[in-house]
Amino acid sequence: MSSSSAGSSSSSGTPSGKPRGRRAGVRVPCDECIQRASANKDSNLELCDKCTAVLHRPRRGSQKETANTRRVRHQSHAVIDTALGIRTENPTLPWSSDKNEQHALQFFIRHSAPQLAGYFDSPFWQKMVLQAARHEPSVLHAIAAIGALHEKLLAGAVNPAESQDRRTRFALEQCNKSIQHLIQPNVGGEKPDLRLMLTTCVLFTCFEALQGNCEQAIIHAAQGYNLLQQYAVDPEDKRWDVGAFAVELDQLCILMRRLQTQSKGLMGKDFNMVPNPEQLILSKPTDFENIHQARSSLEQVLNQLTIFFLDLELDDKYYDLAVTNGEKHLLFRPWVEAWEAAFSKLLARIQPQMGPDDRKAAMILKAHHLVAEILADVDLSLGELGWDAFHEKFAAIVNLAAAVLDDTRRSDRSVIEARWKTSGVFISSTSATLSFSLGIVDPLYEVVARCRDPNLRRKALDLLGTHPRQECMWSSWSAWKVGSFLLKLEEEGVEGVTTKMSDIPGDVRISEAWLDFTDKSGERVSGRPKIGYKKAVPRASARYALNPGLFEWQTDEPGFIPSLDFATVARTEDPLAHREYSSHAADSSRSGSAQG
C-alpha cells in the first residue's frame, strides 16, 4: 500500500522532479511511518513516499552506495519490525545522529530487548528503557553499550581476555559516556531521579554480566537494592503510589529483588540479606489474572527460600536456632500449595489461547515451582540425604527444561570451552541467549547440585553445556563448569561405579557452594573468583535425637511428602569441612544452594 502522507516536491525531489540525495538529519523511517506501523499492526506496511525517495535516490558510487542503501533499508525495517512487535505497544524509539551509536541502538531494539524480556512480557526492557533513552543520555548510551557487546557475543567473535577489539572498545566508551552523564550534578540541586538511578543500575548490572564481570555485576545490583530500601523508608518521598510511576517502580522492584537474591545465591553467607518468610502469610495467592502475575507471585517465595536455605544453620550447639529455622520452614509449604492451586486455575482458563512463548513461560514457571516444592518439603532432619526423596520432581524439571530448549540450536561444548579459555566470556556463541527474566538455568542447576542420580545429573549437565544462556548474573556455562566439578568431587569419593543415588553416601556429598571474591592477588585471573564449598561429615548423633519434636510436623497424609521414617542412616551435616579450589570454572557460577 502507498502512504497517504507522501512528501512534498520540495522535500522529496529536486526542481526537475528527480529524487534528491539523502541529507543530513533525514530520518528513515520517519515518525509518521513508525506511528502508522504501531497503530495498524500491518506486516505489509510500506514506507511513505518521502522515505522511499531517500532510499531510492540516484547512486553515484555504485558498490559503496548500494551497501549504504542496504544498511539504511535494514535499519528501517528493524524499526518498523519493532513497532509492529507483538510484545510492544506504541514504543518510543531512541535515535542517535552517530551512525555507530544508532547501529548499536537498533541492535538492542531488534535483538537484545526481546531476549532480555525472556518468555515473559517485560515492560521494563521493551518499553520503559526505550522511552527513557529518548530523553536520558545516560540510558541511551547504556543500552547502546549493551547492544554493541551483545552483537559481538552473538557473532561468536573472541579475542584474548587482556585485549580489546573495536566493538568492545566502543561498548566500553558508551558505558563511560553513560556514567559521565549520570554523575553530572542536577540543575538547581533537585533530588536525584529514582527511576533513572534504578534503571541505570539494572543496565550496568546487565553490561557487567555480559562481560563476565560477576563481582562488578553484584556490586551494581546491591547498590540498586540499597537505593530502593532508602527510598522506601523516606518519609518525604510521596511518589510511590502515584500513577505510572508506581507501575514502573513495581517493575524495577521485581528486577532489583531478583538481582539481590541472585547475588545471595552466588556469594552465600558472605552476602548479607535477611529472610522474612513471615510476609508470605499475608500474601498467599488465590487467583492470577495472567502468567506475569503468577511469575511475580512465585518469585516472592523463591527469593525467601533462597535466603532461608543459604543462611540455614542446624548445628548441635544452636538448638534454639534449629527450632526457629524449623518453624520458619513450615511457613513455605502452604504458600507453595496455594500458588499451585491458583496457577492450575489460570492454566485451565487460558490454555486454549496460549501461544508458543506463553507455553514456554508456563513450563519455566512450573520448573521453578517444582524447585520451590522441593525446598519447602525437604526433610531437614536428614541433611543432604533428604533430597533423595524428590527423584520424580527432579526428572520433571529436566523434562520441562528439555521442552523449553527443544527448538533452540545446540552448540558444540568443546567450541564453547575453547572460546571461554580464549576470551573469558561464557556466552560467546552464535546460538547464545541473553535473558534478564526467570529462565531455565536455575532449575537445571538445582538438579545438578541436589539430585544424586548419575543419569539425571548428566542429562541436566548436557542441557546446560550445549545451550549457552546468560540469565541475569548466571550463565549456563558457568553452571555446567561448577556442576561438573561437584559431580566429579562426589563420585570420586565413592568406590566403584555410581549407578544410583544411594551409591553416594552422606559423608561425601557437598552441602553448599559459593563464590569467593576475597582473593585479590595477581594470580587470580580477572573476573574469575574461587569457588568455596562445604562438605558434610558424619555427626556423632542423629539430628532428630538432638532436637526431639522439631520435625514431628511431617506426616504421610495426602498432599504431603513422606517423612522417610525408613531412613536410619546417620545424619550428615555439621561440623563442616571447609575446602576451596581455585576455579578455572566460572565468573558467574551458581551457588549450590536454593535459587531465587
C-alpha positions in Angstrom: 0.0 0.0 0.0 1.1 3.6 -0.6 1.1 6.1 2.2 -1.3 8.9 2.4 1.4 11.1 3.8 3.6 11.5 0.8 6.3 14.1 0.9 6.1 17.3 -1.0 8.3 18.1 -4.0 10.4 20.5 -2.0 11.3 17.8 0.4 11.4 14.6 -1.7 12.9 15.8 -5.0 14.7 18.5 -6.9 13.0 21.2 -9.0 13.5 18.9 -12.0 11.4 16.3 -10.3 14.3 13.8 -9.7 14.8 12.4 -6.2 17.2 14.3 -4.1 20.1 12.5 -2.3 19.7 11.8 1.4 20.5 14.9 3.5 22.0 15.0 7.0 19.2 14.8 9.5 16.7 12.9 7.3 15.3 10.0 9.4 14.3 6.8 7.7 11.7 5.7 8.7 10.1 9.0 9.6 7.9 9.4 12.7 4.7 9.0 10.7 5.8 5.6 9.3 6.6 4.5 12.9 3.3 5.7 14.2 1.4 4.0 11.4 3.2 0.8 11.9 2.4 0.8 15.7 -1.2 1.7 15.1 -2.1 -0.5 12.2 0.0 -3.6 13.1 0.3 -4.2 9.4 3.2 -6.5 8.5 2.9 -5.4 4.8 3.2 -1.7 5.6 5.3 0.3 3.1 7.3 3.4 3.8 5.9 6.7 2.8 7.0 8.5 -0.4 9.4 10.7 1.5 11.3 7.7 3.0 11.1 5.8 -0.3 12.6 8.7 -2.2 15.5 8.8 0.3 16.2 5.1 -0.1 15.9 5.1 -3.9 17.9 8.2 -4.7 20.3 8.0 -7.7 23.6 6.3 -6.8 26.9 7.8 -7.7 29.4 5.3 -6.2 27.7 2.0 -7.1 29.1 -0.5 -4.7 29.5 1.8 -1.7 26.2 3.5 -2.3 24.4 0.2 -2.7 25.8 -1.1 0.6 24.8 2.0 2.3 21.3 1.8 0.9 21.0 -1.8 2.1 22.2 -0.7 5.6 19.6 2.1 5.8 16.9 -0.2 4.5 17.8 -2.8 7.0 17.7 -0.3 9.8 14.4 1.0 8.6 12.9 -2.5 8.6 14.3 -3.1 12.1 12.5 0.0 13.4 9.2 -1.0 11.7 9.5 -4.6 12.9 9.9 -3.3 16.4 6.9 -1.0 16.1 4.9 -4.0 14.9 6.2 -6.3 17.7 3.6 -8.3 19.5 5.2 -7.6 22.9 5.5 -3.9 22.4 2.7 -1.4 22.1 3.4 2.1 20.7 7.1 2.2 21.6 9.0 5.4 21.6 12.3 4.6 19.9 15.6 6.2 20.7 17.7 7.8 17.9 21.3 9.0 17.6 22.9 11.0 14.9 26.1 9.0 15.3 25.9 6.0 12.9 27.8 3.6 15.3 25.5 4.5 18.2 22.5 4.2 16.0 23.5 0.7 14.8 24.0 -0.4 18.4 20.6 1.1 19.4 18.9 -0.7 16.5 20.6 -4.0 17.6 19.4 -3.5 21.1 15.8 -2.8 20.0 15.6 -5.7 17.5 17.6 -8.4 19.3 18.7 -7.5 22.9 15.4 -6.2 24.3 13.2 -9.2 23.2 15.8 -11.6 24.5 16.2 -9.8 27.8 12.5 -10.0 28.4 12.6 -13.8 28.1 9.3 -15.5 27.6 7.5 -13.0 29.8 6.1 -9.7 28.6 8.5 -7.2 30.1 7.5 -3.5 30.1 10.9 -2.7 31.5 13.0 -3.9 28.6 10.6 -3.3 25.8 9.0 0.0 26.7 10.4 1.7 29.8 14.0 1.6 28.8 13.3 2.7 25.2 11.2 5.7 26.5 13.9 6.7 29.0 16.5 6.6 26.2 14.7 9.3 24.3 15.3 11.9 26.9 18.1 10.5 29.2 21.5 10.3 27.6 22.8 8.0 30.4 20.2 5.4 29.4 20.7 5.8 25.7 24.5 5.2 26.0 24.0 2.3 28.4 21.7 0.4 26.0 24.0 1.2 23.1 26.8 -0.4 25.1 24.7 -3.5 25.8 23.6 -3.7 22.1 27.2 -3.4 20.9 28.5 -6.0 23.3 25.6 -8.4 22.7 26.2 -8.2 18.9 29.8 -9.1 19.4 29.0 -12.1 21.6 26.3 -13.4 19.2 28.8 -13.2 16.4 30.9 -15.7 18.2 33.8 -13.3 18.0 36.6 -13.9 20.6 39.8 -12.1 21.5 42.2 -12.7 24.3 40.8 -11.6 27.6 43.6 -9.0 28.1 42.9 -7.4 24.7 40.0 -5.4 23.3 38.7 -5.3 19.7 36.9 -2.3 18.1 33.4 -3.4 19.2 34.5 -4.0 22.8 36.2 -0.6 23.0 33.1 1.1 21.6 30.9 -0.6 24.2 33.1 0.5 27.0 33.2 4.0 25.6 29.4 4.1 25.6 29.3 2.8 29.2 31.7 5.5 30.2 29.6 8.2 28.5 26.6 6.9 30.4 28.4 7.2 33.7 29.6 10.7 32.9 26.0 11.9 32.2 24.8 10.2 35.3 27.3 11.8 37.7 26.6 15.3 36.4 25.1 17.5 39.2 21.3 18.1 39.0 20.2 21.5 37.9 19.1 23.6 40.9 20.0 21.0 43.4 17.0 18.8 42.5 16.6 15.4 44.2 18.1 12.6 42.2 15.7 10.8 39.8 14.8 7.4 41.4 13.7 5.8 38.2 16.8 6.9 36.4 19.2 5.6 39.1 17.4 2.3 39.4 17.2 1.9 35.6 20.9 2.5 35.1 21.8 0.1 38.0 19.9 -2.6 36.1 21.6 -1.7 32.8 25.1 -1.6 34.3 24.4 -5.0 36.0 23.5 -6.4 32.6 26.5 -4.9 30.9 29.0 -6.3 33.5 27.3 -9.7 33.4 27.7 -9.8 29.6 31.4 -9.2 30.1 31.7 -11.9 32.7 32.5 -9.5 35.5 30.3 -11.2 38.1 31.7 -9.2 41.1 31.0 -5.9 39.5 27.5 -7.0 38.5 26.8 -7.9 42.1 28.0 -4.5 43.3 25.7 -2.7 40.9 22.8 -4.9 41.8 23.4 -4.3 45.5 23.7 -0.5 45.0 20.3 -0.5 43.3 18.7 -2.6 46.0 20.1 -0.4 48.8 18.8 2.7 46.9 15.4 1.1 46.8 15.5 0.4 50.5 16.4 4.0 51.3 13.6 5.5 49.2 11.1 3.0 50.8 11.7 4.5 54.3 12.0 8.1 53.2 9.0 10.0 54.8 9.5 12.9 52.4 9.0 10.8 49.3 5.3 10.6 48.4 5.6 9.3 44.9 5.4 5.6 45.5 1.7 5.1 44.7 1.2 7.8 42.1 0.0 6.7 38.6 2.5 5.5 36.0 5.4 5.9 38.4 4.0 3.2 40.7 3.7 0.8 37.8 7.2 1.4 36.6 8.6 1.2 40.1 6.9 -2.1 40.6 8.8 -3.5 37.6 12.1 -2.1 38.9 11.4 -3.6 42.3 10.9 -7.1 40.8 14.1 -6.8 38.9 16.1 -5.5 41.9 14.9 -8.2 44.2 15.7 -10.9 41.7 19.2 -9.5 41.2 19.7 -9.2 45.0 18.6 -12.8 45.6 20.9 -14.0 42.8 23.7 -12.2 44.4 22.9 -14.0 47.6 22.8 -17.3 45.7 26.2 -16.6 44.2 28.0 -15.5 47.4 26.2 -17.5 50.0 26.5 -16.3 53.7 29.1 -13.7 52.7 26.2 -11.7 51.2 24.1 -10.1 53.9 20.4 -10.3 53.2 17.8 -11.1 55.9 15.0 -13.5 55.1 11.4 -12.7 56.1 9.2 -15.8 55.4 6.5 -14.4 57.7 5.5 -12.0 55.0 4.3 -14.9 52.9 1.4 -15.4 55.3 0.0 -12.0 54.3 0.4 -12.6 50.5 -0.8 -16.1 49.9 -2.1 -16.3 46.3 -5.7 -17.2 45.5 -6.2 -16.2 41.8 -4.0 -15.0 38.9 -5.1 -12.8 36.1 -2.2 -13.8 33.8 1.1 -15.6 33.5 3.0 -12.5 34.5 1.1 -12.1 37.8 1.8 -15.7 38.5 5.5 -15.2 37.9 5.7 -12.2 40.2 4.0 -14.1 42.9 6.2 -17.1 42.6 9.3 -15.0 42.8 8.3 -13.9 46.2 8.6 -17.4 47.7 11.6 -18.3 45.6 13.5 -15.3 46.9 12.6 -16.2 50.5 13.5 -19.8 50.1 16.9 -18.9 48.6 17.8 -16.7 51.6 16.4 -19.2 54.1 18.5 -22.2 52.8 21.7 -20.2 52.3 21.6 -19.0 55.9 20.3 -22.3 57.4 22.2 -23.5 60.4 21.1 -26.5 62.3 24.1 -27.1 64.4 24.4 -29.2 67.6 25.4 -26.1 69.6 22.4 -24.0 68.5 19.3 -25.8 69.5 17.2 -22.6 69.7 18.3 -21.6 66.2 17.4 -25.0 64.9 13.9 -24.8 66.4 13.4 -21.3 64.9 14.5 -22.4 61.4 12.3 -25.5 61.6 9.3 -23.3 62.4 10.1 -20.9 59.6 10.4 -23.8 57.2 6.8 -24.7 58.0 5.5 -21.4 56.5 6.6 -22.2 53.0 4.6 -25.4 52.2 1.1 -23.9 52.5 2.1 -20.9 50.4 3.6 -23.1 47.6 0.4 -25.3 47.6 -1.8 -22.2 47.3 0.3 -20.9 44.4 -0.1 -24.3 42.6 -3.9 -24.2 43.0 -4.1 -20.7 41.7 -1.7 -21.5 38.8 -3.7 -24.6 37.8 -6.9 -22.5 37.6 -5.1 -19.9 35.5 -3.9 -22.6 33.0 -7.3 -24.2 32.7 -8.7 -20.8 31.8 -6.1 -19.5 29.3 -4.6 -22.7 27.8 -6.7 -22.6 24.6 -5.4 -19.1 23.8 -1.8 -19.7 24.7 0.9 -19.2 22.1 4.3 -20.9 21.9 6.0 -18.3 24.1 3.2 -18.4 26.7 3.5 -22.2 26.9 7.3 -21.9 27.4 6.7 -19.3 30.1 4.3 -21.6 31.8 6.8 -24.5 31.6 9.5 -22.3 33.1 7.2 -21.3 36.0 6.3 -25.0 36.6 10.0 -25.9 36.8 10.6 -23.1 39.3 7.5 -24.2 41.2 8.9 -27.7 41.4 12.1 -26.3 42.9 10.1 -24.4 45.5 8.1 -27.6 46.3 11.3 -29.5 46.9 12.8 -26.8 49.1 9.6 -26.4 51.1 9.1 -30.1 51.6 12.6 -31.4 52.2 13.1 -33.2 55.5 15.6 -31.1 57.3 16.4 -33.9 59.7 18.0 -36.0 57.0 20.6 -33.4 55.9 21.9 -34.0 52.4 20.1 -37.4 52.2 16.8 -35.6 52.3 17.0 -34.6 48.6 16.8 -38.2 47.5 13.0 -38.2 48.1 12.4 -36.0 45.1 13.7 -38.0 42.2 10.4 -37.7 40.3 10.4 -33.9 40.6 14.0 -33.6 39.6 13.2 -35.7 36.5 10.2 -33.5 35.8 12.4 -30.4 35.9 14.8 -31.9 33.4 11.9 -32.8 31.0 10.5 -29.3 31.3 13.9 -27.8 30.5 14.3 -30.1 27.5 10.9 -29.0 26.2 11.8 -25.3 26.6 15.1 -25.7 24.9 13.8 -28.1 22.2 13.7 -25.5 19.4 17.0 -23.8 20.3 20.1 -24.7 18.4 22.6 -26.9 20.3 26.2 -25.8 20.5 29.4 -27.8 20.5 30.6 -27.8 24.1 34.2 -28.0 23.0 33.9 -24.9 20.9 32.2 -23.0 23.8 35.0 -24.1 26.1 37.7 -23.0 23.6 36.1 -19.6 23.3 35.9 -19.3 27.1 39.5 -20.1 27.5 40.4 -17.5 24.9 38.2 -14.6 25.9 36.9 -15.5 29.4 33.3 -14.9 28.3 30.8 -17.7 28.7 28.2 -17.0 26.0 30.4 -16.0 23.0 28.4 -18.2 20.7 26.1 -17.6 17.7 23.4 -19.6 19.4 23.6 -17.9 22.8 20.6 -16.5 24.5 20.5 -13.5 26.8 17.7 -13.1 29.4 17.0 -10.9 32.5 13.9 -12.8 33.5 13.2 -16.1 35.1 14.9 -18.8 33.0 15.7 -22.5 33.0 19.3 -22.4 34.2 18.4 -22.2 37.9 16.1 -25.3 38.0 18.7 -27.3 36.0 21.4 -26.3 38.4 19.2 -27.4 41.3 19.1 -30.9 39.7 22.9 -31.0 39.3 23.5 -29.8 42.9 20.8 -31.7 44.8 20.0 -34.8 42.8 22.5 -37.7 43.1 21.0 -39.9 40.3 24.1 -40.1 37.9 22.0 -40.3 34.8 19.6 -37.5 35.6 22.5 -35.3 36.7 24.3 -35.8 33.4 21.1 -35.1 31.4 20.9 -31.7 33.2 24.6 -31.0 32.6 24.2 -31.8 28.9 21.4 -29.3 28.6 23.5 -26.7 30.4 26.6 -27.4 28.4 25.1 -27.3 24.9 22.6 -24.4 25.2 24.6 -21.3 26.1 22.4 -18.9 28.1 23.1 -15.9 30.2 20.2 -15.4 32.7 20.8 -12.2 34.7 24.1 -12.8 36.5 24.1 -16.6 36.0 25.2 -18.4 32.9 24.5 -21.9 31.8 28.2 -22.5 31.0 29.4 -21.5 34.5 26.6 -23.7 36.0 27.9 -26.5 33.8 31.5 -26.0 34.9 30.7 -25.9 38.7 28.1 -28.7 38.4 30.7 -30.9 36.6 33.2 -30.2 39.4 30.6 -31.1 42.1 29.7 -34.3 40.3 33.3 -35.3 39.9 34.1 -34.5 43.5 31.3 -36.6 44.9 31.7 -39.6 42.6 35.4 -39.7 43.2 34.7 -40.2 46.9 32.9 -43.5 46.1 34.4 -46.8 45.4 33.3 -48.4 42.2 30.9 -47.1 39.6 28.0 -44.9 40.7 24.7 -46.2 39.2 22.1 -44.8 41.7 21.5 -42.1 44.3 22.2 -44.3 47.3 25.7 -45.1 45.9 26.8 -41.6 47.1 26.8 -41.7 51.0 26.1 -38.6 53.0 29.7 -38.1 54.1 30.9 -37.3 50.6 28.1 -35.1 49.5 28.6 -31.3 49.0 26.2 -29.3 51.1 26.9 -25.8 49.8 29.0 -23.9 47.3 29.6 -20.2 46.8 31.8 -17.7 45.0 34.8 -16.2 46.9 35.9 -12.8 45.7 38.3 -12.2 48.7 41.4 -13.3 46.8 42.7 -10.1 45.1 46.2 -11.5 44.3 47.6 -11.2 40.9 47.5 -14.9 40.5 43.7 -15.0 40.2 42.5 -14.4 36.7 40.5 -11.2 36.5 36.7 -11.8 36.8 37.1 -15.5 37.9 36.6 -16.0 41.6 37.4 -19.0 43.6 34.7 -21.5 44.4 34.3 -22.4 48.0 32.3 -25.4 49.2 31.3 -27.2 52.3 31.5 -31.0 52.5 29.4 -32.7 55.2 30.9 -35.1 57.6 29.1 -37.7 59.8 27.6 -36.4 63.1 28.1 -38.1 66.4 24.4 -38.4 66.8 21.3 -38.0 64.6 19.7 -34.6 64.4 16.3 -35.9 65.4 17.8 -37.1 68.6 19.5 -33.8 69.3 16.3 -31.8 68.5 13.4 -34.0 69.7 10.0 -32.9 68.4 11.4 -30.4 66.0 10.3 -32.5 62.9 7.1 -34.1 64.2 5.0 -31.9 61.9 5.8 -34.2 59.0 3.1 -36.7 58.1 2.2 -39.2 55.4 -1.2 -37.6 54.7 -2.2 -37.0 51.1 -0.5 -33.9 49.7 2.5 -34.2 52.0 5.9 -35.6 51.2 6.6 -38.7 53.3 8.9 -38.2 56.2 11.2 -41.0 55.2 10.9 -42.8 58.5 12.5 -45.8 56.9 15.8 -43.9 56.6 18.1 -45.0 59.5 21.4 -43.8 58.3 23.4 -41.3 60.4 22.7 -37.7 59.7 25.5 -36.0 57.8 25.8 -32.2 58.2 27.8 -30.2 60.7 30.5 -29.9 61.7 31.6 -28.9 58.2 34.9 -29.2 56.4 35.7 -26.1 54.5 37.5 -26.5 51.3 38.3 -24.3 48.3 39.7 -24.7 44.9 40.8 -22.0 42.5 38.2 -22.2 39.9 39.2 -22.4 36.3 35.4 -22.6 36.0 33.4 -19.6 36.3 32.8 -16.0 36.9 29.1 -16.2 37.3 28.8 -19.7 38.7 25.7 -20.6 40.6 25.6 -21.3 44.3 25.0 -24.9 45.4 22.1 -23.7 47.5 18.5 -22.7 46.7 17.7 -20.5 43.7 15.9 -17.2 43.7 
